[in-house]
């Protein structure tokens, strides 16, 4: 039986992971749950799964949660980054699902790897910010990193049984988001409410906005580079609105292996937990005769400048991806709170990147310093927007 800790249990990945676990009680046991601000849902999860440990972001939330749990659960409640790290390193856990949103997932994920846990990774920002450091640590600790993102899971599955030396390139597919057919003028009128309506996937707010700007695909390119030890020239992107082919691998003989499925995160989560087996799920089957056509097109980097900026960041390398990611998180938050418009997000990110002098991060502290610099600088640039 696998003993699982979930970082980000109240988000879309976390809640789906708990569905997979609940459907396979003979295979998995929840030993730890961590969440940010959704205390009501976390409380329900604790009552249902009775983990040994839970962690929340704030001390005041921890105090309230402890009081609510009195007489109903013996779960220990931790808080803050220290609490998340203790949970990720919990002796009783052998597998950690890293599904926290944004840069906040980096340090706990690092701690999970450092203590030798098997890692099911959904937090792509970990790889974007510190891919080389994370992969070096995983190698030294002999830790398996199993991708949960549907695209990276598709690549991972398409690599099974093939020699890595035979790989020519991978193709990451993108739905194109809700605005792939809008003109730049029309995109200038996009509101947060419109941007949060993804046509195919149900996700958290941050990743949904990233999908609308195609920044999410840029983050996935960077993650794929590190996960699969690729050059950027070996990674292509195709917009595939139907979201049926989740990604493809092309080999040097011209063969292309793809993973197909309905757009539901249950499948990649289940595979990451059950690897190398495929476990039965309750999902409906993929019926291509009902889907009809599968279409593809190249992404428009002029209309979706966030993707272009992410690709430039990985080509620059060093600390630039961490800076790009930090600036993007400020941009997304600012858009959601109405401080800037949809088309101002890439402007804010680009201005922050232009001010950065890249350096080589020697460890996690350097990565966090680059992230903090990016956030401060993005806030400075943001003030100029309203000046």
Beta strands, then each sheet from edge to edge (+ up, - down):
strand 1: 2-7
strand 2: 28-34
strand 3: 53-56
strand 4: 76-79
strand 5: 95-98
strand 6: 118-121
strand 7: 145-147
strand 8: 167-174
strand 9: 235-239
strand 10: 245-251
strand 11: 256-260
sheet 1: 4+ 3+ 2+ 1+ 5+ 6+ 7+
sheet 2: 9+ 8+ 10- 11+
end
